[in-house]
Amino acid sequence: MRAGKLDRIIILQREVQSVLDSGDVLSSWTTVATVRAEVVQLSADEFLTGFGEAESTAIIFRIRYLADITTADRVSYAGKVYNLKEVSEIGRKRGLELRAAS
């Protein structure tokens, strides 16, 4: 993985839940890490759903290795939020390939 290709900045976020005094559960997203990334592929697909047409954006990021990144996390990039669909290790802890969709 070449450092020059990591030309984008992404924010990795994780959902945290806290219990309020009233007993209600409050879910919010907290920043896990802000890292440099390479955008490998970006595609937008339109498809038919039960309620009409919808657009889905699929994107692949490559980052340096970080432990504990899972598909329960999400990525914030260029003002959009992407849910992680797959996290693959590149080499032996050299990097991660993050497949995400919005």
N, CA, C and O atoms as a GROMACS GRO file, in nm:
protein
  408
    1MET      N    1   0.085  -0.116   0.000
    1MET     CA    2   0.000   0.000   0.000
    1MET      C    3   0.090   0.123   0.000
    1MET      O    4   0.172   0.142   0.089
    2ARG      N    5   0.072   0.207  -0.101
    2ARG     CA    6   0.156   0.325  -0.114
    2ARG      C    7   0.092   0.445  -0.046
    2ARG      O    8  -0.028   0.470  -0.062
    3ALA      N    9   0.170   0.517   0.030
    3ALA     CA   10   0.119   0.631   0.106
    3ALA      C   11   0.061   0.739   0.015
    3ALA      O   12  -0.034   0.806   0.054
    4GLY      N   13   0.116   0.756  -0.104
    4GLY     CA   14   0.067   0.858  -0.196
    4GLY      C   15  -0.074   0.833  -0.245
    4GLY      O   16  -0.143   0.927  -0.286
    5LYS      N   17  -0.118   0.709  -0.242
    5LYS     CA   18  -0.253   0.678  -0.288
    5LYS      C   19  -0.358   0.704  -0.180
    5LYS      O   20  -0.477   0.711  -0.210
    6LEU      N   21  -0.315   0.718  -0.056
    6LEU     CA   22  -0.408   0.745   0.054
    6LEU      C   23  -0.435   0.896   0.058
    6LEU      O   24  -0.388   0.967   0.147
    7ASP      N   25  -0.512   0.943  -0.041
    7ASP     CA   26  -0.531   1.086  -0.061
    7ASP      C   27  -0.666   1.140  -0.015
    7ASP      O   28  -0.697   1.256  -0.041
    8ARG      N   29  -0.745   1.060   0.052
    8ARG     CA   30  -0.875   1.103   0.103
    8ARG      C   31  -0.878   1.087   0.255
    8ARG      O   32  -0.804   1.005   0.310
    9ILE      N   33  -0.961   1.163   0.321
    9ILE     CA   34  -0.976   1.150   0.466
    9ILE      C   35  -1.117   1.101   0.495
    9ILE      O   36  -1.215   1.159   0.450
   10ILE      N   37  -1.125   0.992   0.573
   10ILE     CA   38  -1.255   0.936   0.611
   10ILE      C   39  -1.263   0.930   0.763
   10ILE      O   40  -1.162   0.930   0.834
   11ILE      N   41  -1.386   0.926   0.812
   11ILE     CA   42  -1.410   0.915   0.956
   11ILE      C   43  -1.481   0.783   0.981
   11ILE      O   44  -1.588   0.758   0.926
   12LEU      N   45  -1.423   0.699   1.065
   12LEU     CA   46  -1.485   0.573   1.105
   12LEU      C   47  -1.566   0.598   1.232
   12LEU      O   48  -1.515   0.654   1.329
   13GLN      N   49  -1.691   0.556   1.230
   13GLN     CA   50  -1.781   0.581   1.342
   13GLN      C   51  -1.840   0.451   1.394
   13GLN      O   52  -1.858   0.355   1.319
   14ARG      N   53  -1.871   0.450   1.524
   14ARG     CA   54  -1.930   0.332   1.589
   14ARG      C   55  -2.050   0.377   1.671
   14ARG      O   56  -2.048   0.482   1.735
   15GLU      N   57  -2.156   0.296   1.667
   15GLU     CA   58  -2.277   0.327   1.743
   15GLU      C   59  -2.256   0.292   1.890
   15GLU      O   60  -2.209   0.183   1.923
   16VAL      N   61  -2.291   0.385   1.976
   16VAL     CA   62  -2.285   0.361   2.120
   16VAL      C   63  -2.423   0.387   2.179
   16VAL      O   64  -2.496   0.474   2.132
   17GLN      N   65  -2.455   0.312   2.281
   17GLN     CA   66  -2.585   0.328   2.346
   17GLN      C   67  -2.563   0.364   2.491
   17GLN      O   68  -2.478   0.306   2.559
   18SER      N   69  -2.640   0.460   2.538
   18SER     CA   70  -2.632   0.499   2.678
   18SER      C   71  -2.774   0.502   2.735
   18SER      O   72  -2.871   0.529   2.663
   19VAL      N   73  -2.784   0.475   2.862
   19VAL     CA   74  -2.913   0.472   2.930
   19VAL      C   75  -2.933   0.605   3.002
   19VAL      O   76  -2.850   0.647   3.082
   20LEU      N   77  -3.044   0.670   2.972
   20LEU     CA   78  -3.077   0.797   3.035
   20LEU      C   79  -3.134   0.772   3.174
   20LEU      O   80  -3.168   0.659   3.209
   21ASP      N   81  -3.145   0.878   3.253
   21ASP     CA   82  -3.202   0.867   3.388
   21ASP      C   83  -3.346   0.815   3.385
   21ASP      O   84  -3.391   0.750   3.479
   22SER      N   85  -3.416   0.845   3.275
   22SER     CA   86  -3.555   0.801   3.263
   22SER      C   87  -3.566   0.653   3.227
   22SER      O   88  -3.675   0.596   3.227
   23GLY      N   89  -3.453   0.591   3.195
   23GLY     CA   90  -3.452   0.450   3.157
   23GLY      C   91  -3.453   0.428   3.007
   23GLY      O   92  -3.438   0.315   2.960
   24ASP      N   93  -3.470   0.536   2.930
   24ASP     CA   94  -3.467   0.524   2.785
   24ASP      C   95  -3.324   0.500   2.737
   24ASP      O   96  -3.228   0.543   2.801
   25VAL      N   97  -3.313   0.430   2.625
   25VAL     CA   98  -3.182   0.404   2.565
   25VAL      C   99  -3.160   0.504   2.453
   25VAL      O  100  -3.244   0.516   2.363
   26LEU      N  101  -3.049   0.574   2.456
   26LEU     CA  102  -3.014   0.672   2.356
   26LEU      C  103  -2.900   0.617   2.271
   26LEU      O  104  -2.794   0.583   2.323
   27SER      N  105  -2.922   0.608   2.140
   27SER     CA  106  -2.819   0.562   2.048
   27SER      C  107  -2.757   0.682   1.978
   27SER      O  108  -2.828   0.772   1.933
   28SER      N  109  -2.625   0.683   1.969
   28SER     CA  110  -2.555   0.790   1.898
   28SER      C  111  -2.428   0.731   1.836
   28SER      O  112  -2.384   0.622   1.872
   29TRP      N  113  -2.371   0.805   1.742
   29TRP     CA  114  -2.250   0.761   1.674
   29TRP      C  115  -2.132   0.840   1.725
   29TRP      O  116  -2.139   0.962   1.737
   30THR      N  117  -2.024   0.771   1.756
   30THR     CA  118  -1.903   0.835   1.804
   30THR      C  119  -1.788   0.803   1.708
   30THR      O  120  -1.787   0.697   1.645
   31THR      N  121  -1.693   0.893   1.698
   31THR     CA  122  -1.580   0.875   1.607
   31THR      C  123  -1.480   0.777   1.667
   31THR      O  124  -1.432   0.795   1.780
   32VAL      N  125  -1.448   0.672   1.590
   32VAL     CA  126  -1.348   0.574   1.631
   32VAL      C  127  -1.210   0.621   1.586
   32VAL      O  128  -1.114   0.616   1.663
   33ALA      N  129  -1.202   0.667   1.461
   33ALA     CA  130  -1.074   0.712   1.405
   33ALA      C  131  -1.099   0.799   1.283
   33ALA      O  132  -1.198   0.782   1.211
   34THR      N  133  -1.010   0.893   1.261
   34THR     CA  134  -1.006   0.971   1.137
   34THR      C  135  -0.878   0.930   1.067
   34THR      O  136  -0.768   0.951   1.119
   35VAL      N  137  -0.891   0.870   0.948
   35VAL     CA  138  -0.776   0.811   0.880
   35VAL      C  139  -0.770   0.854   0.734
   35VAL      O  140  -0.869   0.901   0.677
   36ARG      N  141  -0.653   0.836   0.676
   36ARG     CA  142  -0.636   0.859   0.532
   36ARG      C  143  -0.673   0.731   0.459
   36ARG      O  144  -0.646   0.621   0.507
   37ALA      N  145  -0.734   0.747   0.341
   37ALA     CA  146  -0.783   0.631   0.268
   37ALA      C  147  -0.766   0.651   0.118
   37ALA      O  148  -0.749   0.762   0.069
   38GLU      N  149  -0.772   0.540   0.048
   38GLU     CA  150  -0.775   0.539  -0.098
   38GLU      C  151  -0.915   0.495  -0.139
   38GLU      O  152  -0.967   0.395  -0.090
   39VAL      N  153  -0.977   0.571  -0.230
   39VAL     CA  154  -1.106   0.531  -0.284
   39VAL      C  155  -1.077   0.445  -0.406
   39VAL      O  156  -1.025   0.495  -0.507
   40VAL      N  157  -1.110   0.316  -0.397
   40VAL     CA  158  -1.079   0.222  -0.504
   40VAL      C  159  -1.187   0.224  -0.610
   40VAL      O  160  -1.158   0.228  -0.730
   41GLN      N  161  -1.312   0.221  -0.567
   41GLN     CA  162  -1.422   0.212  -0.662
   41GLN      C  163  -1.542   0.283  -0.605
   41GLN      O  164  -1.572   0.272  -0.486
   42LEU      N  165  -1.611   0.356  -0.691
   42LEU     CA  166  -1.734   0.424  -0.653
   42LEU      C  167  -1.836   0.401  -0.763
   42LEU      O  168  -1.809   0.431  -0.879
   43SER      N  169  -1.951   0.347  -0.728
   43SER     CA  170  -2.054   0.323  -0.828
   43SER      C  171  -2.190   0.356  -0.769
   43SER      O  172  -2.215   0.337  -0.650
   44ALA      N  173  -2.278   0.404  -0.855
   44ALA     CA  174  -2.415   0.434  -0.814
   44ALA      C  175  -2.508   0.347  -0.896
   44ALA      O  176  -2.499   0.343  -1.019
   45ASP      N  177  -2.597   0.278  -0.829
   45ASP     CA  178  -2.693   0.191  -0.896
   45ASP      C  179  -2.834   0.236  -0.864
   45ASP      O  180  -2.865   0.274  -0.752
   46GLU      N  181  -2.919   0.232  -0.967
   46GLU     CA  182  -3.060   0.255  -0.945
   46GLU      C  183  -3.129   0.121  -0.953
   46GLU      O  184  -3.097   0.040  -1.040
   47PHE      N  185  -3.223   0.098  -0.865
   47PHE     CA  186  -3.294  -0.029  -0.868
   47PHE      C  187  -3.438  -0.006  -0.824
   47PHE      O  188  -3.469   0.095  -0.761
   48LEU      N  189  -3.523  -0.100  -0.860
   48LEU     CA  190  -3.664  -0.091  -0.824
   48LEU      C  191  -3.686  -0.157  -0.690
   48LEU      O  192  -3.636  -0.267  -0.664
   49THR      N  193  -3.760  -0.091  -0.606
   49THR     CA  194  -3.794  -0.148  -0.476
   49THR      C  195  -3.946  -0.154  -0.466
   49THR      O  196  -4.016  -0.113  -0.558
   50GLY      N  197  -3.995  -0.203  -0.358
   50GLY     CA  198  -4.139  -0.215  -0.339
   50GLY      C  199  -4.210  -0.081  -0.334
   50GLY      O  200  -4.330  -0.074  -0.361
   51PHE      N  201  -4.138   0.026  -0.301
   51PHE     CA  202  -4.202   0.157  -0.291
   51PHE      C  203  -4.161   0.250  -0.404
   51PHE      O  204  -4.193   0.369  -0.400
   52GLY      N  205  -4.092   0.200  -0.504
   52GLY     CA  206  -4.050   0.283  -0.618
   52GLY      C  207  -3.903   0.265  -0.646
   52GLY      O  208  -3.841   0.167  -0.605
   53GLU      N  209  -3.849   0.361  -0.718
   53GLU     CA  210  -3.707   0.354  -0.752
   53GLU      C  211  -3.623   0.409  -0.637
   53GLU      O  212  -3.666   0.499  -0.564
   54ALA      N  213  -3.504   0.356  -0.624
   54ALA     CA  214  -3.411   0.402  -0.522
   54ALA      C  215  -3.270   0.400  -0.580
   54ALA      O  216  -3.243   0.329  -0.676
   55GLU      N  217  -3.184   0.478  -0.521
   55GLU     CA  218  -3.045   0.482  -0.567
   55GLU      C  219  -2.955   0.438  -0.453
   55GLU      O  220  -2.970   0.482  -0.339
   56SER      N  221  -2.861   0.351  -0.484
   56SER     CA  222  -2.766   0.301  -0.386
   56SER      C  223  -2.625   0.330  -0.437
   56SER      O  224  -2.596   0.308  -0.554
   57THR      N  225  -2.540   0.379  -0.350
   57THR     CA  226  -2.402   0.407  -0.386
   57THR      C  227  -2.312   0.307  -0.315
   57THR      O  228  -2.314   0.297  -0.192
   58ALA      N  229  -2.233   0.234  -0.393
   58ALA     CA  230  -2.136   0.139  -0.337
   58ALA      C  231  -1.996   0.200  -0.352
   58ALA      O  232  -1.964   0.260  -0.454
   59ILE      N  233  -1.915   0.182  -0.250
   59ILE     CA  234  -1.781   0.240  -0.251
   59ILE      C  235  -1.685   0.147  -0.178
   59ILE      O  236  -1.724   0.079  -0.083
   60ILE      N  237  -1.561   0.144  -0.223
   60ILE     CA  238  -1.458   0.063  -0.159
   60ILE      C  239  -1.345   0.155  -0.115
   60ILE      O  240  -1.292   0.233  -0.195
   61PHE      N  241  -1.308   0.146   0.013
   61PHE     CA  242  -1.198   0.224   0.069
   61PHE      C  243  -1.086   0.128   0.107
   61PHE      O  244  -1.111   0.015   0.148
   62ARG      N  245  -0.961   0.174   0.094
   62ARG     CA  246  -0.846   0.102   0.148
   62ARG      C  247  -0.777   0.192   0.248
   62ARG      O  248  -0.749   0.309   0.220
   63ILE      N  249  -0.751   0.136   0.366
   63ILE     CA  250  -0.686   0.213   0.473
   63ILE      C  251  -0.575   0.128   0.534
   63ILE      O  252  -0.567   0.008   0.509
   64ARG      N  253  -0.490   0.191   0.612
   64ARG     CA  254  -0.391   0.115   0.689
   64ARG      C  255  -0.464   0.034   0.794
   64ARG      O  256  -0.576   0.068   0.833
   65TYR      N  257  -0.402  -0.073   0.840
   65TYR     CA  258  -0.468  -0.167   0.931
   65TYR      C  259  -0.508  -0.100   1.062
   65TYR      O  260  -0.429  -0.029   1.124
   66LEU      N  261  -0.631  -0.125   1.103
   66LEU     CA  262  -0.682  -0.086   1.235
   66LEU      C  263  -0.753  -0.207   1.293
   66LEU      O  264  -0.830  -0.273   1.225
   67ALA      N  265  -0.726  -0.236   1.419
   67ALA     CA  266  -0.793  -0.348   1.484
   67ALA      C  267  -0.936  -0.309   1.521
   67ALA      O  268  -0.966  -0.191   1.538
   68ASP      N  269  -1.022  -0.408   1.532
   68ASP     CA  270  -1.158  -0.391   1.582
   68ASP      C  271  -1.253  -0.313   1.492
   68ASP      O  272  -1.353  -0.261   1.541
   69ILE      N  273  -1.227  -0.302   1.364
   69ILE     CA  274  -1.323  -0.243   1.272
   69ILE      C  275  -1.414  -0.356   1.223
   69ILE      O  276  -1.366  -0.458   1.174
   70THR      N  277  -1.545  -0.337   1.237
   70THR     CA  278  -1.641  -0.442   1.200
   70THR      C  279  -1.749  -0.384   1.110
   70THR      O  280  -1.752  -0.264   1.083
   71THR      N  281  -1.836  -0.472   1.063
   71THR     CA  282  -1.947  -0.428   0.977
   71THR      C  283  -2.054  -0.353   1.056
   71THR      O  284  -2.148  -0.300   0.996
   72ALA      N  285  -2.043  -0.349   1.187
   72ALA     CA  286  -2.137  -0.270   1.268
   72ALA      C  287  -2.100  -0.121   1.264
   72ALA      O  288  -2.179  -0.037   1.307
   73ASP      N  289  -1.980  -0.089   1.215
   73ASP     CA  290  -1.934   0.049   1.208
   73ASP      C  291  -1.981   0.113   1.077
   73ASP      O  292  -2.039   0.047   0.991
   74ARG      N  293  -1.956   0.242   1.064
   74ARG     CA  294  -1.989   0.312   0.940
   74ARG      C  295  -1.879   0.412   0.907
   74ARG      O  296  -1.794   0.443   0.991
   75VAL      N  297  -1.880   0.461   0.782
   75VAL     CA  298  -1.780   0.554   0.732
   75VAL      C  299  -1.849   0.683   0.692
   75VAL      O  300  -1.953   0.681   0.625
   76SER      N  301  -1.792   0.795   0.731
   76SER     CA  302  -1.838   0.926   0.686
   76SER      C  303  -1.733   0.980   0.590
   76SER      O  304  -1.616   0.993   0.625
   77TYR      N  305  -1.777   1.011   0.466
   77TYR     CA  306  -1.683   1.057   0.364
   77TYR      C  307  -1.755   1.156   0.271
   77TYR      O  308  -1.863   1.125   0.220
   78ALA      N  309  -1.698   1.270   0.250
   78ALA     CA  310  -1.750   1.371   0.158
   78ALA      C  311  -1.895   1.407   0.188
   78ALA      O  312  -1.975   1.425   0.096
   79GLY      N  313  -1.928   1.417   0.315
   79GLY     CA  314  -2.062   1.458   0.353
   79GLY      C  315  -2.168   1.349   0.346
   79GLY      O  316  -2.285   1.376   0.372
   80LYS      N  317  -2.129   1.226   0.313
   80LYS     CA  318  -2.223   1.114   0.308
   80LYS      C  319  -2.182   1.008   0.409
   80LYS      O  320  -2.065   0.998   0.447
   81VAL      N  321  -2.279   0.930   0.450
   81VAL     CA  322  -2.255   0.822   0.545
   81VAL      C  323  -2.272   0.689   0.473
   81VAL      O  324  -2.371   0.669   0.402
   82TYR      N  325  -2.176   0.598   0.490
   82TYR     CA  326  -2.178   0.467   0.426
   82TYR      C  327  -2.174   0.359   0.533
   82TYR      O  328  -2.090   0.363   0.623
   83ASN      N  329  -2.264   0.263   0.524
   83ASN     CA  330  -2.266   0.148   0.615
   83ASN      C  331  -2.169   0.043   0.564
   83ASN      O  332  -2.170   0.011   0.445
   84LEU      N  333  -2.086  -0.011   0.651
   84LEU     CA  334  -1.989  -0.113   0.610
   84LEU      C  335  -2.060  -0.245   0.584
   84LEU      O  336  -2.139  -0.292   0.666
   85LYS      N  337  -2.031  -0.304   0.468
   85LYS     CA  338  -2.088  -0.434   0.431
   85LYS      C  339  -1.987  -0.546   0.445
   85LYS      O  340  -2.023  -0.661   0.471
   86GLU      N  341  -1.858  -0.513   0.427
   86GLU     CA  342  -1.752  -0.615   0.436
   86GLU      C  343  -1.622  -0.547   0.476
   86GLU      O  344  -1.590  -0.438   0.428
   87VAL      N  345  -1.547  -0.612   0.563
   87VAL     CA  346  -1.414  -0.565   0.606
   87VAL      C  347  -1.316  -0.677   0.579
   87VAL      O  348  -1.326  -0.784   0.639
   88SER      N  349  -1.220  -0.654   0.487
   88SER     CA  350  -1.122  -0.757   0.450
   88SER      C  351  -0.982  -0.710   0.483
   88SER      O  352  -0.946  -0.595   0.459
   89GLU      N  353  -0.904  -0.800   0.540
   89GLU     CA  354  -0.764  -0.770   0.572
   89GLU      C  355  -0.680  -0.781   0.447
   89GLU      O  356  -0.696  -0.875   0.369
   90ILE      N  357  -0.589  -0.686   0.426
   90ILE     CA  358  -0.496  -0.688   0.314
   90ILE      C  359  -0.361  -0.733   0.367
   90ILE      O  360  -0.305  -0.670   0.456
   91GLY      N  361  -0.309  -0.842   0.313
   91GLY     CA  362  -0.181  -0.894   0.361
   91GLY      C  363  -0.191  -0.938   0.505
   91GLY      O  364  -0.298  -0.976   0.553
   92ARG      N  365  -0.080  -0.932   0.573
   92ARG     CA  366  -0.078  -0.965   0.716
   92ARG      C  367  -0.079  -0.835   0.796
   92ARG      O  368   0.025  -0.782   0.835
   93LYS      N  369  -0.199  -0.787   0.817
   93LYS     CA  370  -0.222  -0.663   0.892
   93LYS      C  371  -0.153  -0.542   0.829
   93LYS      O  372  -0.109  -0.451   0.898
   94ARG      N  373  -0.145  -0.542   0.694
   94ARG     CA  374  -0.091  -0.426   0.624
   94ARG      C  375  -0.198  -0.320   0.604
   94ARG      O  376  -0.170  -0.200   0.611
   95GLY      N  377  -0.321  -0.366   0.580
   95GLY     CA  378  -0.428  -0.271   0.555
   95GLY      C  379  -0.563  -0.338   0.562
   95GLY      O  380  -0.574  -0.458   0.585
   96LEU      N  381  -0.667  -0.258   0.541
   96LEU     CA  382  -0.804  -0.308   0.538
   96LEU      C  383  -0.872  -0.257   0.412
   96LEU      O  384  -0.849  -0.144   0.369
   97GLU      N  385  -0.955  -0.341   0.354
   97GLU     CA  386  -1.041  -0.300   0.244
   97GLU      C  387  -1.182  -0.296   0.299
   97GLU      O  388  -1.236  -0.396   0.346
   98LEU      N  389  -1.243  -0.179   0.292
   98LEU     CA  390  -1.376  -0.157   0.346
   98LEU      C  391  -1.475  -0.142   0.232
   98LEU      O  392  -1.467  -0.046   0.155
   99ARG      N  393  -1.569  -0.235   0.221
   99ARG     CA  394  -1.675  -0.225   0.121
   99ARG      C  395  -1.798  -0.169   0.191
   99ARG      O  396  -1.842  -0.222   0.293
  100ALA      N  397  -1.851  -0.062   0.134
  100ALA     CA  398  -1.961   0.007   0.200
  100ALA      C  399  -2.068   0.049   0.100
  100ALA      O  400  -2.043   0.054  -0.020
  101ALA      N  401  -2.187   0.078   0.151
  101ALA     CA  402  -2.299   0.123   0.068
  101ALA      C  403  -2.378   0.227   0.145
  101ALA      O  404  -2.384   0.226   0.268
  102SER      N  405  -2.438   0.318   0.068
  102SER     CA  406  -2.523   0.419   0.133
  102SER      C  407  -2.668   0.392   0.104
  102SER      O  408  -2.755   0.466   0.151
   0.00000   0.00000   0.00000
